[in-house]
Amino acid sequence: MARPARKPARGAVRKPARKPPAARRLPTVSLTDIMARLSRALPWLLASLALLIVMAGLIYLPRMLDSYPLQAVTVEGVKDARRQQQVQLTLSTLVSGENFFSVSLDALHQEVSALSWVAETEVRRRWPGQLVLKVEERVAVAVWNDELLVASSGEPFRGLDKYSVDALPRLSGPALRLTEVMGYYHSMSRILQEIGLGIRNVSVNARLTAELTLDNGVVLVVDREQYAHKLRRFVQLYRTVLEADNRALARVDLRYADGMAVTWGQDKAPDSKPEKRV
């Protein structure tokens, strides 16, 4: 026989029956949150990767570069062995201990361009292990005051010991009058070429009176005043009279307004004939 349910004591509170614990729910993470976290971490990841690459480069790059040695340096455009030697000496100090990639093209360009006889320079790498240096030389057209060379552009430069100067005309005059002396030389040369004569030496004084020694040994003296007209007058007389004369022509003074003084033979010999004005 079933027992009747017990009544709670007076004043007691009846506890509700316990429910079984519910399963714990995991927090949900949205795609937006994931992307935000990745974007915050990305700079650190990239920085770490870059640091690893740099460290690897510091360790392995020297070994890699050593496998690309500098095999040859070719110099183009230098025509004289003396100038070629100077370029090679300049380059040897810059390429010593360097490889194909580490050699500085800027340093090579600056050092070679600083040579007084170099007008233009170009340096480039040629795979797999060659440097090519192209040089444009200054073209020497005259010797100035026995100290400098004059380039075809009219600029003076040093390099007497790097050129063969025996065939070059020698010009002399006041240090600051090179431009005018060169103008004299070119203008007079064109006039004298009409009779097949060239100028060996030009000496100009402070008043720009010029003494010319021609390639046949004749000396011409002409002042600045209407020098072209006076030279043309000499050319005409030389073509018609002086060239056909059997006597040796030594000196012609063109500083006269309406004529010239001609000296035959050796001027300073005791039995030399006096100047003859024509």
C-alpha positions as CSV (number, residue, x, y, z in Angstrom):
1,M,0.0,0.0,0.0
2,A,1.4,3.4,-1.1
3,R,2.4,5.8,1.4
4,P,0.7,9.2,1.3
5,A,2.9,12.1,0.4
6,R,4.4,13.9,3.2
7,K,3.3,17.4,3.8
8,P,5.9,19.9,4.3
9,A,6.5,21.2,7.7
10,R,4.9,24.4,8.6
11,G,7.0,27.4,7.4
12,A,9.2,25.3,5.1
13,V,9.6,26.3,1.4
14,R,9.6,23.6,-1.2
15,K,12.6,23.7,-3.5
16,P,11.9,23.4,-7.2
17,A,13.3,20.4,-8.9
18,R,16.8,20.9,-10.6
19,K,17.0,21.0,-14.3
20,P,19.9,19.3,-16.1
21,P,22.7,21.8,-17.0
22,A,22.4,23.1,-20.6
23,A,25.3,22.5,-23.1
24,R,27.9,25.4,-23.1
25,R,27.7,27.5,-26.3
26,L,31.0,28.6,-28.0
27,P,31.4,32.3,-28.8
28,T,30.7,33.0,-32.5
29,V,33.4,34.9,-34.6
30,S,32.2,36.7,-37.7
31,L,34.2,36.9,-41.0
32,T,34.5,40.7,-40.4
33,D,36.3,40.1,-37.1
34,I,38.7,37.6,-38.7
35,M,39.6,40.1,-41.4
36,A,40.1,42.9,-38.9
37,R,42.4,40.7,-36.8
38,L,44.4,39.7,-39.9
39,S,44.7,43.3,-41.1
40,R,46.1,44.3,-37.7
41,A,48.6,41.4,-37.8
42,L,49.6,41.9,-41.4
43,P,52.2,44.7,-40.9
44,W,54.0,42.6,-38.2
45,L,54.0,39.6,-40.5
46,L,55.4,41.6,-43.4
47,A,58.0,43.2,-41.2
48,S,59.1,39.8,-39.9
49,L,59.3,38.4,-43.4
50,A,61.3,41.4,-44.6
51,L,63.7,41.0,-41.7
52,L,64.2,37.3,-42.6
53,I,64.9,38.2,-46.2
54,V,67.5,40.9,-45.2
55,M,69.2,38.4,-42.8
56,A,69.3,35.8,-45.5
57,G,70.7,38.3,-48.0
58,L,73.4,39.4,-45.6
59,I,74.4,35.8,-45.2
60,Y,74.1,34.4,-48.7
61,L,74.4,37.5,-51.0
62,P,78.2,37.9,-50.8
63,R,78.6,34.2,-51.7
64,M,76.2,34.7,-54.7
65,L,78.0,37.8,-55.9
66,D,81.4,36.2,-55.7
67,S,80.2,33.8,-58.3
68,Y,79.9,36.7,-60.8
69,P,83.5,38.0,-61.0
70,L,84.6,40.9,-63.1
71,Q,86.3,39.2,-66.0
72,A,87.4,42.2,-68.2
73,V,87.3,45.9,-68.6
74,T,87.2,47.1,-72.2
75,V,88.2,50.7,-73.1
76,E,87.0,52.0,-76.5
77,G,87.8,55.2,-78.3
78,V,91.3,55.8,-76.9
79,K,93.8,55.9,-79.8
80,D,97.2,56.4,-78.1
81,A,98.9,53.9,-75.9
82,R,99.9,56.6,-73.4
83,R,96.4,57.7,-72.9
84,Q,95.2,54.0,-72.8
85,Q,97.7,53.3,-70.1
86,Q,96.5,56.3,-68.0
87,V,92.9,55.1,-68.2
88,Q,93.9,51.5,-67.3
89,L,95.8,52.8,-64.2
90,T,92.8,54.9,-63.2
91,L,90.4,51.9,-63.6
92,S,92.6,49.4,-61.8
93,T,92.3,51.1,-58.4
94,L,88.5,51.3,-58.7
95,V,87.8,47.7,-59.8
96,S,90.3,46.0,-57.5
97,G,88.4,43.6,-55.3
98,E,85.0,44.3,-56.9
99,N,82.7,41.9,-58.8
100,F,80.4,42.4,-61.7
101,F,77.6,43.9,-59.6
102,S,79.5,45.7,-56.8
103,V,81.7,47.9,-59.0
104,S,80.5,51.5,-59.0
105,L,79.7,52.8,-62.5
106,D,79.3,56.3,-61.1
107,A,82.8,56.3,-59.6
108,L,84.3,55.0,-62.8
109,H,82.5,57.7,-64.8
110,Q,83.7,60.5,-62.5
111,E,87.3,59.4,-62.4
112,V,87.7,58.9,-66.1
113,S,85.8,62.1,-66.9
114,A,88.3,64.0,-64.7
115,L,91.2,63.2,-67.0
116,S,92.0,66.5,-68.8
117,W,92.0,65.0,-72.4
118,V,88.6,63.2,-72.0
119,A,85.7,65.1,-73.6
120,E,82.9,62.5,-72.9
121,T,82.6,59.2,-71.1
122,E,80.1,56.3,-71.0
123,V,80.3,53.3,-68.8
124,R,78.0,50.2,-68.9
125,R,77.9,46.6,-67.8
126,R,78.0,43.8,-70.4
127,W,76.7,40.4,-69.2
128,P,78.1,38.2,-67.9
129,G,81.3,39.8,-66.5
130,Q,82.5,42.7,-68.6
131,L,82.6,46.5,-68.2
132,V,82.7,48.6,-71.3
133,L,84.1,52.1,-71.1
134,K,83.6,54.4,-74.2
135,V,85.7,57.5,-74.3
136,E,85.5,60.5,-76.6
137,E,88.9,62.2,-76.6
138,R,89.7,65.8,-77.1
139,V,91.2,66.4,-80.5
140,A,94.4,68.5,-80.1
141,V,94.8,71.1,-82.9
142,A,97.6,73.3,-81.5
143,V,100.1,73.8,-78.6
144,W,99.6,76.9,-76.5
145,N,102.6,78.7,-74.9
146,D,104.5,75.4,-74.8
147,E,102.4,74.4,-71.8
148,L,98.9,73.4,-72.9
149,L,97.1,71.8,-75.8
150,V,94.2,73.5,-77.6
151,A,91.2,71.3,-78.4
152,S,89.2,71.5,-81.6
153,S,86.5,73.2,-79.5
154,G,89.0,76.0,-78.6
155,E,89.5,74.9,-75.0
156,P,93.0,74.6,-73.5
157,F,93.8,71.4,-71.6
158,R,96.8,69.7,-70.2
159,G,98.3,66.6,-71.8
160,L,101.5,67.5,-73.7
161,D,103.0,64.2,-72.7
162,K,100.0,62.2,-73.8
163,Y,99.9,63.4,-77.5
164,S,102.3,63.5,-80.4
165,V,102.7,67.2,-80.9
166,D,105.4,67.5,-83.6
167,A,103.0,68.2,-86.4
168,L,100.8,70.6,-84.4
169,P,101.2,74.4,-84.9
170,R,102.6,76.2,-81.9
171,L,100.8,79.3,-80.7
172,S,102.1,81.8,-78.2
173,G,100.8,85.1,-76.7
174,P,99.3,86.7,-73.7
175,A,97.7,84.1,-71.4
176,L,94.2,85.6,-71.6
177,R,94.2,86.1,-75.4
178,L,94.0,82.5,-76.6
179,T,90.6,83.0,-78.2
180,E,91.9,85.9,-80.3
181,V,95.1,84.1,-81.2
182,M,93.1,81.0,-82.3
183,G,90.9,83.3,-84.4
184,Y,94.0,84.8,-86.0
185,Y,95.4,81.3,-86.7
186,H,92.2,79.9,-88.4
187,S,91.6,83.0,-90.4
188,M,95.2,83.3,-91.6
189,S,95.4,79.6,-92.4
190,R,92.5,79.8,-94.7
191,I,94.0,82.7,-96.6
192,L,97.5,81.0,-96.9
193,Q,96.0,77.7,-98.1
194,E,95.2,79.4,-101.4
195,I,98.9,79.2,-102.2
196,G,99.5,75.9,-100.5
197,L,101.2,77.3,-97.4
198,G,100.6,76.3,-93.8
199,I,101.5,77.9,-90.5
200,R,104.0,76.2,-88.2
201,N,104.2,78.9,-85.5
202,V,102.3,82.0,-84.5
203,S,103.7,84.4,-81.9
204,V,101.4,87.3,-80.9
205,N,102.4,90.2,-78.7
206,A,100.3,92.4,-76.4
207,R,99.3,94.7,-79.3
208,L,98.2,91.6,-81.3
209,T,101.0,91.9,-83.9
210,A,101.6,88.4,-85.2
211,E,104.8,86.8,-86.4
212,L,104.0,83.7,-88.4
213,T,106.5,81.0,-89.4
214,L,105.3,79.1,-92.4
215,D,105.9,75.5,-93.1
216,N,108.4,76.5,-95.8
217,G,110.4,78.5,-93.3
218,V,109.3,82.0,-94.4
219,V,108.5,84.4,-91.6
220,L,105.5,86.8,-92.0
221,V,104.9,89.8,-89.8
222,V,101.5,91.3,-89.8
223,D,99.7,93.7,-87.4
224,R,96.1,93.6,-86.3
225,E,95.0,96.5,-88.6
226,Q,93.4,95.0,-91.7
227,Y,95.5,91.8,-91.3
228,A,93.3,89.8,-93.7
229,H,93.6,92.4,-96.5
230,K,97.4,92.5,-96.0
231,L,97.7,88.7,-96.1
232,R,95.7,88.5,-99.3
233,R,98.0,91.1,-100.9
234,F,100.9,88.9,-99.9
235,V,99.2,85.8,-101.4
236,Q,98.7,87.7,-104.7
237,L,102.4,88.8,-104.8
238,Y,103.6,85.4,-103.8
239,R,101.7,83.7,-106.6
240,T,102.8,86.2,-109.3
241,V,106.3,87.2,-108.3
242,L,107.8,85.8,-105.1
243,E,107.3,82.1,-105.7
244,A,109.0,82.3,-109.2
245,D,112.1,84.1,-107.8
246,N,115.2,81.9,-107.6
247,R,116.3,83.6,-104.4
248,A,115.3,82.1,-101.0
249,L,112.6,84.1,-99.5
250,A,113.3,84.6,-95.7
251,R,111.0,87.3,-94.3
252,V,108.1,89.5,-95.3
253,D,106.9,92.4,-93.2
254,L,103.2,93.2,-94.0
255,R,102.7,96.1,-91.6
256,Y,102.8,98.7,-94.3
257,A,99.5,100.3,-95.5
258,D,100.5,100.3,-99.2
259,G,103.2,97.6,-99.6
260,M,105.5,95.1,-97.8
261,A,109.2,94.7,-97.0
262,V,110.8,91.5,-98.4
263,T,114.0,90.0,-97.1
264,W,115.9,87.4,-99.1
265,G,118.3,84.8,-97.9
266,Q,119.6,84.8,-94.3
267,D,118.7,88.1,-92.6
268,K,121.5,88.2,-90.2
269,A,124.4,87.2,-92.5
270,P,126.9,90.1,-93.2
271,D,126.5,89.8,-97.0
272,S,122.7,89.5,-96.9
273,K,120.8,91.8,-99.1
274,P,118.8,94.6,-97.5
275,E,115.1,94.5,-97.3
276,K,113.3,95.4,-100.4
277,R,110.0,97.2,-100.2
278,V,107.6,96.2,-102.9
